[in-house]
Amino acid sequence: MAEVIPAPISERNLNICQTDERREYAINITNKIHTQNNIDLEDIAVGATHDGLYLKSISMGKELIPLVSHMLNPSLCPNIYRFLFEMGEQRTGSSFPYFFNNIANLGLPFIPRIVYKNFILSPTKWNIRSNTFHGCDSEN
C-alpha cells in the first residue's frame, strides 16, 4: 500500500492535504522527491486481469494499492491523482459517502444491522463462503 500525496489545483486546499506519514511508501505526484520509500510515477505500470486493473511497481516487482488519508475532494486535483485514487478505491471499497462499505471488505462472517433512531444505516449481512461448511457431512 502506498499513500498518494495530492497536488490540488488550488493552493487554498493545501491545508486539507497535510497528514502524518501513515504508510511505508508514498506516491508523490507534485514533485520528484527521491527518498527511499518514494515511488515515482515513471515506476508505476498498469496491468489488467479478468477481475480488473491493477498497479505494479516496476522496480520492486510488487502490486501497489494507492490510498489516501485526507478528505480532499478528488475533483479538485489533476487527472493522475483521480486515477490513482480510483484504483485504490477499486481494491479497498469506497469510504465516501458511506463508510459501511469498508466494514463489508473486512471479510467478517457477520455484520450486524446498524440503526440510528428510525433509520437503518446498514442492513444485517451474513458472509457465507464455500469453506464455511467444510468438513460437514451432507447426511447431517
ZAMARLUM-544219 format. One record per residue: x, y, z of N, C-alpha, C in turn. Coordinates in nm, 3 decimals, padded with zeros to 5 digits. Layout:
<recs>
<rec n_px="X" n_py="Y" n_pz="Z" ca_px="X" ca_py="Y" ca_pz="Z" c_px="X" c_py="Y" c_pz="Z"/>
...
</recs>
This chain:
<recs>
<rec n_px="00.083" n_py="-00.116" n_pz="00.000" ca_px="00.000" ca_py="00.000" ca_pz="00.000" c_px="00.089" c_py="00.124" c_pz="00.000"/>
<rec n_px="00.045" n_py="00.225" n_pz="-00.071" ca_px="00.122" ca_py="00.349" ca_pz="-00.082" c_px="00.028" c_py="00.467" c_pz="-00.067"/>
<rec n_px="00.071" n_py="00.565" n_pz="00.010" ca_px="-00.005" ca_py="00.689" ca_pz="00.029" c_px="00.014" c_py="00.777" c_pz="-00.094"/>
<rec n_px="-00.096" n_py="00.827" n_pz="-00.148" ca_px="-00.088" ca_py="00.919" ca_pz="-00.261" c_px="-00.086" c_py="01.061" c_pz="-00.205"/>
<rec n_px="00.020" n_py="01.133" n_pz="-00.236" ca_px="00.033" ca_py="01.271" ca_pz="-00.191" c_px="-00.022" c_py="01.359" c_pz="-00.303"/>
<rec n_px="-00.131" n_py="01.431" n_pz="-00.276" ca_px="-00.201" ca_py="01.501" ca_pz="-00.384" c_px="-00.134" c_py="01.630" c_pz="-00.426"/>
<rec n_px="-00.181" n_py="01.681" n_pz="-00.538" ca_px="-00.141" ca_py="01.811" ca_pz="-00.591" c_px="-00.269" c_py="01.886" c_pz="-00.623"/>
<rec n_px="-00.330" n_py="01.952" n_pz="-00.524" ca_px="-00.455" ca_py="02.022" ca_pz="-00.552" c_px="-00.435" c_py="02.134" c_pz="-00.653"/>
<rec n_px="-00.537" n_py="02.161" n_pz="-00.730" ca_px="-00.529" ca_py="02.265" ca_pz="-00.832" c_px="-00.514" c_py="02.402" c_pz="-00.767"/>
<rec n_px="-00.579" n_py="02.422" n_pz="-00.653" ca_px="-00.573" ca_py="02.549" ca_pz="-00.582" c_px="-00.488" c_py="02.536" c_pz="-00.455"/>
<rec n_px="-00.402" n_py="02.633" n_pz="-00.431" ca_px="-00.321" ca_py="02.632" ca_pz="-00.309" c_px="-00.407" c_py="02.646" c_pz="-00.184"/>
<rec n_px="-00.526" n_py="02.694" n_pz="-00.202" ca_px="-00.619" ca_py="02.713" ca_pz="-00.090" c_px="-00.653" c_py="02.580" c_pz="-00.022"/>
<rec n_px="-00.640" n_py="02.469" n_pz="-00.093" ca_px="-00.675" ca_py="02.338" ca_pz="-00.041" c_px="-00.558" c_py="02.262" c_pz="00.021"/>
<rec n_px="-00.441" n_py="02.322" n_pz="00.027" ca_px="-00.323" ca_py="02.251" ca_pz="00.078" c_px="-00.338" c_py="02.210" c_pz="00.223"/>
<rec n_px="-00.410" n_py="02.289" n_pz="00.305" ca_px="-00.424" ca_py="02.253" ca_pz="00.446" c_px="-00.499" c_py="02.123" c_pz="00.465"/>
<rec n_px="-00.589" n_py="02.089" n_pz="00.375" ca_px="-00.666" ca_py="01.965" ca_pz="00.385" c_px="-00.578" c_py="01.844" c_pz="00.354"/>
<rec n_px="-00.476" n_py="01.865" n_pz="00.273" ca_px="-00.391" ca_py="01.754" ca_pz="00.226" c_px="-00.284" c_py="01.711" c_pz="00.325"/>
<rec n_px="-00.258" n_py="01.791" n_pz="00.424" ca_px="-00.147" ca_py="01.761" ca_pz="00.514" c_px="-00.188" c_py="01.654" c_pz="00.614"/>
<rec n_px="-00.119" n_py="01.542" n_pz="00.608" ca_px="-00.144" ca_py="01.431" ca_pz="00.701" c_px="-00.010" c_py="01.376" c_pz="00.749"/>
<rec n_px="-00.015" n_py="01.300" n_pz="00.856" ca_px="00.105" ca_py="01.232" ca_pz="00.903" c_px="00.137" c_py="01.116" c_pz="00.810"/>
<rec n_px="00.263" n_py="01.073" n_pz="00.812" ca_px="00.302" ca_py="00.958" ca_pz="00.732" c_px="00.238" c_py="00.833" c_pz="00.793"/>
<rec n_px="00.151" n_py="00.769" n_pz="00.719" ca_px="00.081" ca_py="00.651" ca_pz="00.769" c_px="00.119" c_py="00.523" c_pz="00.696"/>
<rec n_px="00.180" n_py="00.538" n_pz="00.582" ca_px="00.216" ca_py="00.422" ca_pz="00.501" c_px="00.367" c_py="00.414" c_pz="00.485"/>
<rec n_px="00.413" n_py="00.296" n_pz="00.453" ca_px="00.557" ca_py="00.275" ca_pz="00.433" c_px="00.605" c_py="00.343" c_pz="00.305"/>
<rec n_px="00.520" n_py="00.345" n_pz="00.202" ca_px="00.557" ca_py="00.403" ca_pz="00.073" c_px="00.466" c_py="00.521" c_pz="00.040"/>
<rec n_px="00.515" n_py="00.611" n_pz="-00.045" ca_px="00.436" ca_py="00.726" ca_pz="-00.087" c_px="00.452" c_py="00.747" c_pz="-00.237"/>
<rec n_px="00.344" n_py="00.788" n_pz="-00.301" ca_px="00.345" ca_py="00.828" ca_pz="-00.442" c_px="00.323" c_py="00.978" c_pz="-00.443"/>
<rec n_px="00.428" n_py="01.054" n_pz="-00.470" ca_px="00.421" ca_py="01.199" ca_pz="-00.469" c_px="00.407" c_py="01.247" c_pz="-00.612"/>
<rec n_px="00.291" n_py="01.302" n_pz="-00.645" ca_px="00.268" ca_py="01.346" ca_pz="-00.784" c_px="00.301" c_py="01.494" c_pz="-00.803"/>
<rec n_px="00.339" n_py="01.565" n_pz="-00.697" ca_px="00.367" ca_py="01.707" ca_pz="-00.709" c_px="00.509" c_py="01.736" c_pz="-00.753"/>
<rec n_px="00.604" n_py="01.658" n_pz="-00.707" ca_px="00.743" ca_py="01.682" ca_pz="-00.744" c_px="00.820" c_py="01.550" c_pz="-00.738"/>
<rec n_px="00.946" n_py="01.557" n_pz="-00.774" ca_px="01.028" ca_py="01.436" ca_pz="-00.778" c_px="01.121" c_py="01.431" c_pz="-00.657"/>
<rec n_px="01.062" n_py="01.415" n_pz="-00.540" ca_px="01.143" ca_py="01.398" ca_pz="-00.419" c_px="01.190" c_py="01.254" c_pz="-00.416"/>
<rec n_px="01.319" n_py="01.234" n_pz="-00.422" ca_px="01.372" ca_py="01.098" ca_pz="-00.423" c_px="01.412" c_py="01.058" c_pz="-00.282"/>
<rec n_px="01.326" n_py="00.984" n_pz="-00.219" ca_px="01.358" ca_py="00.925" ca_pz="-00.090" c_px="01.353" c_py="00.775" c_pz="-00.106"/>
<rec n_px="01.394" n_py="00.706" n_pz="-00.004" ca_px="01.399" ca_py="00.561" ca_pz="-00.014" c_px="01.262" c_py="00.500" c_pz="-00.038"/>
<rec n_px="01.158" n_py="00.557" n_pz="00.020" ca_px="01.025" ca_py="00.498" ca_pz="00.011" c_px="00.931" c_py="00.575" c_pz="-00.080"/>
<rec n_px="00.984" n_py="00.662" n_pz="-00.166" ca_px="00.901" ca_py="00.735" ca_pz="-00.260" c_px="00.894" c_py="00.658" c_pz="-00.392"/>
<rec n_px="00.774" n_py="00.642" n_pz="-00.444" ca_px="00.755" ca_py="00.572" ca_pz="-00.571" c_px="00.726" c_py="00.676" c_pz="-00.678"/>
<rec n_px="00.811" n_py="00.683" n_pz="-00.779" ca_px="00.792" ca_py="00.778" ca_pz="-00.889" c_px="00.681" c_py="00.728" c_pz="-00.981"/>
<rec n_px="00.616" n_py="00.822" n_pz="-01.047" ca_px="00.511" ca_py="00.784" ca_pz="-01.142" c_px="00.568" c_py="00.701" c_pz="-01.257"/>
<rec n_px="00.692" n_py="00.726" n_pz="-01.294" ca_px="00.755" ca_py="00.650" ca_pz="-01.403" c_px="00.780" c_py="00.504" c_pz="-01.364"/>
<rec n_px="00.776" n_py="00.475" n_pz="-01.234" ca_px="00.799" ca_py="00.339" ca_pz="-01.184" c_px="00.670" c_py="00.258" c_pz="-01.173"/>
<rec n_px="00.557" n_py="00.318" n_pz="-01.208" ca_px="00.428" ca_py="00.251" ca_pz="-01.193" c_px="00.378" c_py="00.202" c_pz="-01.328"/>
<rec n_px="00.346" n_py="00.073" n_pz="-01.333" ca_px="00.288" ca_py="00.013" ca_pz="-01.454" c_px="00.143" c_py="-00.025" c_pz="-01.424"/>
<rec n_px="00.059" n_py="-00.015" n_pz="-01.527" ca_px="-00.082" ca_py="-00.053" ca_pz="-01.515" c_px="-00.100" c_py="-00.186" c_pz="-01.586"/>
<rec n_px="-00.162" n_py="-00.281" n_pz="-01.517" ca_px="-00.189" ca_py="-00.412" ca_pz="-01.575" c_px="-00.338" c_py="-00.443" c_pz="-01.568"/>
<rec n_px="-00.378" n_py="-00.549" n_pz="-01.634" ca_px="-00.519" ca_py="-00.587" ca_pz="-01.635" c_px="-00.533" c_py="-00.738" c_pz="-01.624"/>
<rec n_px="-00.637" n_py="-00.779" n_pz="-01.550" ca_px="-00.676" ca_py="-00.920" ca_pz="-01.542" c_px="-00.825" c_py="-00.925" c_pz="-01.572"/>
<rec n_px="-00.883" n_py="-01.044" n_pz="-01.562" ca_px="-01.027" ca_py="-01.056" ca_pz="-01.582" c_px="-01.105" c_py="-00.987" c_pz="-01.470"/>
<rec n_px="-01.040" n_py="-00.968" n_pz="-01.354" ca_px="-01.106" ca_py="-00.906" ca_pz="-01.240" c_px="-01.098" c_py="-00.754" c_pz="-01.241"/>
<rec n_px="-01.008" n_py="-00.697" n_pz="-01.317" ca_px="-00.995" ca_py="-00.552" ca_pz="-01.322" c_px="-00.852" c_py="-00.508" c_pz="-01.343"/>
<rec n_px="-00.830" n_py="-00.378" n_pz="-01.327" ca_px="-00.698" ca_py="-00.320" ca_pz="-01.344" c_px="-00.619" c_py="-00.329" c_pz="-01.214"/>
<rec n_px="-00.487" n_py="-00.322" n_pz="-01.224" ca_px="-00.402" ca_py="-00.317" ca_pz="-01.106" c_px="-00.279" c_py="-00.234" c_pz="-01.138"/>
<rec n_px="-00.213" n_py="-00.187" n_pz="-01.034" ca_px="-00.089" ca_py="-00.110" ca_pz="-01.048" c_px="00.026" c_py="-00.190" c_pz="-00.990"/>
<rec n_px="00.144" n_py="-00.176" n_pz="-01.050" ca_px="00.259" ca_py="-00.250" ca_pz="-01.004" c_px="00.382" c_py="-00.161" c_pz="-01.009"/>
<rec n_px="00.465" n_py="-00.170" n_pz="-00.906" ca_px="00.593" ca_py="-00.100" ca_pz="-00.906" c_px="00.692" c_py="-00.184" c_pz="-00.988"/>
<rec n_px="00.749" n_py="-00.123" n_pz="-01.089" ca_px="00.842" ca_py="-00.196" ca_pz="-01.175" c_px="00.969" c_py="-00.231" c_pz="-01.099"/>
<rec n_px="01.023" n_py="-00.137" n_pz="-01.022" ca_px="01.150" ca_py="-00.161" ca_pz="-00.953" c_px="01.136" c_py="-00.262" c_pz="-00.839"/>
<rec n_px="01.024" n_py="-00.260" n_pz="-00.769" ca_px="01.006" ca_py="-00.351" ca_pz="-00.655" c_px="00.940" c_py="-00.482" c_pz="-00.697"/>
<rec n_px="00.872" n_py="-00.482" n_pz="-00.812" ca_px="00.802" ca_py="-00.602" ca_pz="-00.856" c_px="00.681" c_py="-00.635" c_pz="-00.771"/>
<rec n_px="00.623" n_py="-00.534" n_pz="-00.705" ca_px="00.509" ca_py="-00.556" ca_pz="-00.617" c_px="00.386" c_py="-00.481" c_pz="-00.667"/>
<rec n_px="00.270" n_py="-00.537" n_pz="-00.635" ca_px="00.146" ca_py="-00.468" ca_pz="-00.667" c_px="00.128" c_py="-00.351" c_pz="-00.572"/>
<rec n_px="00.078" n_py="-00.240" n_pz="-00.624" ca_px="00.055" ca_py="-00.119" ca_pz="-00.544" c_px="-00.094" c_py="-00.098" c_pz="-00.523"/>
<rec n_px="-00.129" n_py="-00.059" n_pz="-00.403" ca_px="-00.266" ca_py="-00.017" ca_pz="-00.374" c_px="-00.256" c_py="00.126" c_pz="-00.325"/>
<rec n_px="-00.288" n_py="00.223" n_pz="-00.411" ca_px="-00.279" ca_py="00.363" ca_pz="-00.368" c_px="-00.393" c_py="00.399" c_pz="-00.273"/>
<rec n_px="-00.359" n_py="00.463" n_pz="-00.161" ca_px="-00.457" ca_py="00.502" ca_pz="-00.061" c_px="-00.440" c_py="00.649" c_pz="-00.027"/>
<rec n_px="-00.547" n_py="00.710" n_pz="00.023" ca_px="-00.541" ca_py="00.849" ca_pz="00.068" c_px="-00.590" c_py="00.857" c_pz="00.212"/>
<rec n_px="-00.530" n_py="00.949" n_pz="00.289" ca_px="-00.565" ca_py="00.964" ca_pz="00.431" c_px="-00.621" c_py="01.102" c_pz="00.462"/>
<rec n_px="-00.670" n_py="01.170" n_pz="00.365" ca_px="-00.724" ca_py="01.304" ca_pz="00.385" c_px="-00.861" c_py="01.314" c_pz="00.319"/>
<rec n_px="-00.925" n_py="01.427" n_pz="00.338" ca_px="-01.061" ca_py="01.444" ca_pz="00.289" c_px="-01.071" c_py="01.539" c_pz="00.170"/>
<rec n_px="-00.962" n_py="01.559" n_pz="00.098" ca_px="-00.965" ca_py="01.646" ca_pz="-00.019" c_px="-01.051" c_py="01.583" c_pz="-00.128"/>
<rec n_px="-01.139" n_py="01.663" n_pz="-00.183" ca_px="-01.226" ca_py="01.617" ca_pz="-00.291" c_px="-01.139" c_py="01.588" c_pz="-00.414"/>
<rec n_px="-01.143" n_py="01.465" n_pz="-00.467" ca_px="-01.058" ca_py="01.430" ca_pz="-00.581" c_px="-01.083" c_py="01.514" c_pz="-00.705"/>
<rec n_px="-01.202" n_py="01.572" n_pz="-00.719" ca_px="-01.230" ca_py="01.654" ca_pz="-00.837" c_px="-01.150" c_py="01.784" c_pz="-00.836"/>
<rec n_px="-01.087" n_py="01.818" n_pz="-00.724" ca_px="-01.004" ca_py="01.938" ca_pz="-00.715" c_px="-00.858" c_py="01.910" c_pz="-00.745"/>
<rec n_px="-00.828" n_py="01.791" n_pz="-00.794" ca_px="-00.690" ca_py="01.750" ca_pz="-00.820" c_px="-00.673" c_py="01.713" c_pz="-00.967"/>
<rec n_px="-00.548" n_py="01.702" n_pz="-01.011" ca_px="-00.522" ca_py="01.661" ca_pz="-01.151" c_px="-00.572" c_py="01.519" c_pz="-01.180"/>
<rec n_px="-00.585" n_py="01.490" n_pz="-01.308" ca_px="-00.638" ca_py="01.360" ca_pz="-01.352" c_px="-00.556" c_py="01.242" c_pz="-01.301"/>
<rec n_px="-00.423" n_py="01.254" n_pz="-01.294" ca_px="-00.341" ca_py="01.142" ca_pz="-01.248" c_px="-00.374" c_py="01.108" c_pz="-01.103"/>
<rec n_px="-00.401" n_py="01.209" n_pz="-01.022" ca_px="-00.441" ca_py="01.184" ca_pz="-00.883" c_px="-00.575" c_py="01.111" c_pz="-00.878"/>
<rec n_px="-00.669" n_py="01.157" n_pz="-00.958" ca_px="-00.802" ca_py="01.092" ca_pz="-00.958" c_px="-00.791" c_py="00.948" c_pz="-01.003"/>
<rec n_px="-00.703" n_py="00.922" n_pz="-01.100" ca_px="-00.683" ca_py="00.784" ca_pz="-01.146" c_px="-00.628" c_py="00.697" c_pz="-01.033"/>
<rec n_px="-00.524" n_py="00.744" n_pz="-00.966" ca_px="-00.466" ca_py="00.667" ca_pz="-00.856" c_px="-00.567" c_py="00.648" c_pz="-00.743"/>
<rec n_px="-00.643" n_py="00.752" n_pz="-00.713" ca_px="-00.746" ca_py="00.745" ca_pz="-00.609" c_px="-00.848" c_py="00.637" c_pz="-00.642"/>
<rec n_px="-00.897" n_py="00.635" n_pz="-00.765" ca_px="-00.999" ca_py="00.537" ca_pz="-00.803" c_px="-00.942" c_py="00.395" c_pz="-00.813"/>
<rec n_px="-00.815" n_py="00.383" n_pz="-00.848" ca_px="-00.753" ca_py="00.250" ca_pz="-00.848" c_px="-00.748" c_py="00.194" c_pz="-00.706"/>
<rec n_px="-00.720" n_py="00.278" n_pz="-00.609" ca_px="-00.720" ca_py="00.234" ca_pz="-00.470" c_px="-00.860" c_py="00.201" c_pz="-00.422"/>
<rec n_px="-00.958" n_py="00.280" n_pz="-00.462" ca_px="-01.096" ca_py="00.255" ca_pz="-00.424" c_px="-01.146" c_py="00.122" c_pz="-00.482"/>
<rec n_px="-01.097" n_py="00.086" n_pz="-00.599" ca_px="-01.137" ca_py="-00.041" ca_pz="-00.662" c_px="-01.100" c_py="-00.159" c_pz="-00.574"/>
<rec n_px="-00.989" n_py="-00.151" n_pz="-00.503" ca_px="-00.941" ca_py="-00.262" ca_pz="-00.422" c_px="-00.988" c_py="-00.256" c_pz="-00.277"/>
<rec n_px="-01.013" n_py="-00.136" n_pz="-00.225" ca_px="-01.044" ca_py="-00.125" ca_pz="-00.083" c_px="-01.188" c_py="-00.089" c_pz="-00.054"/>
<rec n_px="-01.264" n_py="-00.049" n_pz="-00.153" ca_px="-01.401" ca_py="-00.007" ca_pz="-00.129" c_px="-01.407" c_py="00.141" c_pz="-00.099"/>
<rec n_px="-01.518" n_py="00.199" n_pz="-00.125" ca_px="-01.535" ca_py="00.342" ca_pz="-00.106" c_px="-01.561" c_py="00.375" c_pz="00.040"/>
<rec n_px="-01.500" n_py="00.482" n_pz="00.088" ca_px="-01.529" ca_py="00.529" ca_pz="00.222" c_px="-01.609" c_py="00.659" c_pz="00.216"/>
<rec n_px="-01.647" n_py="00.699" n_pz="00.097" ca_px="-01.724" ca_py="00.821" ca_pz="00.081" c_px="-01.840" c_py="00.793" c_pz="-00.010"/>
<rec n_px="-01.962" n_py="00.820" n_pz="00.023" ca_px="-02.007" ca_py="00.881" ca_pz="00.146" c_px="-02.042" c_py="00.781" c_pz="00.256"/>
<rec n_px="-02.036" n_py="00.652" n_pz="00.229" ca_px="-02.076" ca_py="00.553" ca_pz="00.329" c_px="-01.957" c_py="00.471" c_pz="00.373"/>
<rec n_px="-01.923" n_py="00.477" n_pz="00.501" ca_px="-01.809" ca_py="00.401" ca_pz="00.549" c_px="-01.843" c_py="00.254" c_pz="00.571"/>
<rec n_px="-01.971" n_py="00.218" n_pz="00.556" ca_px="-02.013" ca_py="00.080" ca_pz="00.579" c_px="-01.957" c_py="-00.015" c_pz="00.473"/>
<rec n_px="-01.923" n_py="00.035" n_pz="00.356" ca_px="-01.863" ca_py="-00.049" ca_pz="00.254" c_px="-01.730" c_py="-00.107" c_pz="00.302"/>
<rec n_px="-01.654" n_py="-00.026" n_pz="00.377" ca_px="-01.525" ca_py="-00.074" ca_pz="00.428" c_px="-01.543" c_py="-00.184" c_pz="00.532"/>
<rec n_px="-01.651" n_py="-00.180" n_pz="00.608" ca_px="-01.679" ca_py="-00.286" ca_pz="00.705" c_px="-01.700" c_py="-00.418" c_pz="00.631"/>
<rec n_px="-01.773" n_py="-00.413" n_pz="00.521" ca_px="-01.800" ca_py="-00.535" ca_pz="00.443" c_px="-01.672" c_py="-00.592" c_pz="00.385"/>
<rec n_px="-01.575" n_py="-00.508" n_pz="00.353" ca_px="-01.449" ca_py="-00.554" ca_pz="00.293" c_px="-01.356" c_py="-00.622" c_pz="00.393"/>
<rec n_px="-01.389" n_py="-00.618" n_pz="00.521" ca_px="-01.304" ca_py="-00.683" ca_pz="00.620" c_px="-01.316" c_py="-00.835" c_pz="00.616"/>
<rec n_px="-01.419" n_py="-00.886" n_pz="00.550" ca_px="-01.436" ca_py="-01.031" ca_pz="00.540" c_px="-01.491" c_py="-01.095" c_pz="00.665"/>
<rec n_px="-01.562" n_py="-01.018" n_pz="00.746" ca_px="-01.620" ca_py="-01.074" ca_pz="00.868" c_px="-01.736" c_py="-01.166" c_pz="00.833"/>
<rec n_px="-01.757" n_py="-01.272" n_pz="00.912" ca_px="-01.867" ca_py="-01.365" ca_pz="00.880" c_px="-02.005" c_py="-01.304" c_pz="00.905"/>
<rec n_px="-02.014" n_py="-01.204" n_pz="00.994" ca_px="-02.143" ca_py="-01.145" ca_pz="01.027" c_px="-02.124" c_py="-00.997" c_pz="01.055"/>
<rec n_px="-02.209" n_py="-00.915" n_pz="00.997" ca_px="-02.210" ca_py="-00.772" ca_pz="01.025" c_px="-02.351" c_py="-00.737" c_pz="01.074"/>
<rec n_px="-02.364" n_py="-00.689" n_pz="01.197" ca_px="-02.497" ca_py="-00.660" ca_pz="01.250" c_px="-02.560" c_py="-00.538" c_pz="01.183"/>
<rec n_px="-02.690" n_py="-00.527" n_pz="01.196" ca_px="-02.761" ca_py="-00.412" ca_pz="01.143" c_px="-02.721" c_py="-00.288" c_pz="01.225"/>
<rec n_px="-02.698" n_py="-00.179" n_pz="01.154" ca_px="-02.662" ca_py="-00.053" ca_pz="01.220" c_px="-02.779" c_py="00.043" c_pz="01.203"/>
<rec n_px="-02.832" n_py="00.090" n_pz="01.318" ca_px="-02.952" ca_py="00.173" ca_pz="01.319" c_px="-02.924" c_py="00.302" c_pz="01.393"/>
<rec n_px="-02.977" n_py="00.412" n_pz="01.341" ca_px="-02.976" ca_py="00.539" ca_pz="01.411" c_px="-03.118" c_py="00.592" c_pz="01.413"/>
<rec n_px="-03.174" n_py="00.602" n_pz="01.532" ca_px="-03.314" ca_py="00.640" ca_pz="01.552" c_px="-03.402" c_py="00.548" c_pz="01.469"/>
<rec n_px="-03.477" n_py="00.600" n_pz="01.372" ca_px="-03.566" ca_py="00.517" ca_pz="01.290" c_px="-03.504" c_py="00.481" c_pz="01.155"/>
<rec n_px="-03.374" n_py="00.505" n_pz="01.138" ca_px="-03.309" ca_py="00.483" ca_pz="01.010" c_px="-03.217" c_py="00.362" c_pz="01.016"/>
<rec n_px="-03.229" n_py="00.275" n_pz="00.919" ca_px="-03.136" ca_py="00.162" ca_pz="00.906" c_px="-03.022" c_py="00.210" c_pz="00.818"/>
<rec n_px="-02.904" n_py="00.228" n_pz="00.878" ca_px="-02.787" ca_py="00.276" ca_pz="00.805" c_px="-02.721" c_py="00.165" c_pz="00.725"/>
<rec n_px="-02.725" n_py="00.044" n_pz="00.780" ca_px="-02.667" ca_py="-00.072" ca_pz="00.712" c_px="-02.744" c_py="-00.196" c_pz="00.756"/>
<rec n_px="-02.792" n_py="-00.276" n_pz="00.662" ca_px="-02.868" ca_py="-00.395" ca_pz="00.699" c_px="-02.775" c_py="-00.505" c_pz="00.753"/>
<rec n_px="-02.835" n_py="-00.604" n_pz="00.815" ca_px="-02.760" ca_py="-00.722" ca_pz="00.860" c_px="-02.703" c_py="-00.794" c_pz="00.739"/>
<rec n_px="-02.579" n_py="-00.838" n_pz="00.751" ca_px="-02.516" ca_py="-00.909" ca_pz="00.639" c_px="-02.446" c_py="-01.033" c_pz="00.691"/>
<rec n_px="-02.472" n_py="-01.145" n_pz="00.626" ca_px="-02.401" ca_py="-01.270" ca_pz="00.653" c_px="-02.314" c_py="-01.299" c_pz="00.533"/>
<rec n_px="-02.188" n_py="-01.330" n_pz="00.557" ca_px="-02.095" ca_py="-01.366" ca_pz="00.450" c_px="-02.063" c_py="-01.515" c_pz="00.461"/>
<rec n_px="-02.133" n_py="-01.594" n_pz="00.382" ca_px="-02.114" ca_py="-01.739" ca_pz="00.386" c_px="-02.027" c_py="-01.777" c_pz="00.268"/>
<rec n_px="-01.915" n_py="-01.838" n_pz="00.298" ca_px="-01.822" ca_py="-01.881" ca_pz="00.194" c_px="-01.832" c_py="-02.032" c_pz="00.174"/>
<rec n_px="-01.774" n_py="-02.078" n_pz="00.066" ca_px="-01.782" ca_py="-02.220" ca_pz="00.034" c_px="-01.711" c_py="-02.305" c_pz="00.140"/>
<rec n_px="-01.609" n_py="-02.251" n_pz="00.206" ca_px="-01.537" ca_py="-02.330" ca_pz="00.306" c_px="-01.599" c_py="-02.319" c_pz="00.445"/>
<rec n_px="-01.710" n_py="-02.247" n_pz="00.459" ca_px="-01.775" ca_py="-02.233" ca_pz="00.589" c_px="-01.820" c_py="-02.367" c_pz="00.643"/>
<rec n_px="-01.871" n_py="-02.453" n_pz="00.558" ca_px="-01.924" ca_py="-02.582" ca_pz="00.600" c_px="-01.831" c_py="-02.696" c_pz="00.565"/>
<rec n_px="-01.704" n_py="-02.666" n_pz="00.546" ca_px="-01.606" ca_py="-02.768" ca_pz="00.513" c_px="-01.596" c_py="-02.869" c_pz="00.627"/>
<rec n_px="-01.602" n_py="-02.992" n_pz="00.595" ca_px="-01.593" ca_py="-03.099" ca_pz="00.696" c_px="-01.728" c_py="-03.146" c_pz="00.748"/>
<rec n_px="-01.836" n_py="-03.082" n_pz="00.705" ca_px="-01.970" ca_py="-03.125" ca_pz="00.749" c_px="-02.019" c_py="-03.235" c_pz="00.655"/>
<rec n_px="-02.084" n_py="-03.335" n_pz="00.712" ca_px="-02.142" ca_py="-03.440" ca_pz="00.630" c_px="-02.269" c_py="-03.389" c_pz="00.563"/>
<rec n_px="-02.290" n_py="-03.431" n_pz="00.441" ca_px="-02.412" ca_py="-03.392" ca_pz="00.371" c_px="-02.533" c_py="-03.466" c_pz="00.427"/>
<rec n_px="-02.510" n_py="-03.574" n_pz="00.502" ca_px="-02.621" ca_py="-03.651" ca_pz="00.558" c_px="-02.678" c_py="-03.588" c_pz="00.684"/>
<rec n_px="-02.602" n_py="-03.503" n_pz="00.751" ca_px="-02.648" ca_py="-03.442" ca_pz="00.878" c_px="-02.733" c_py="-03.323" c_pz="00.854"/>
</recs>
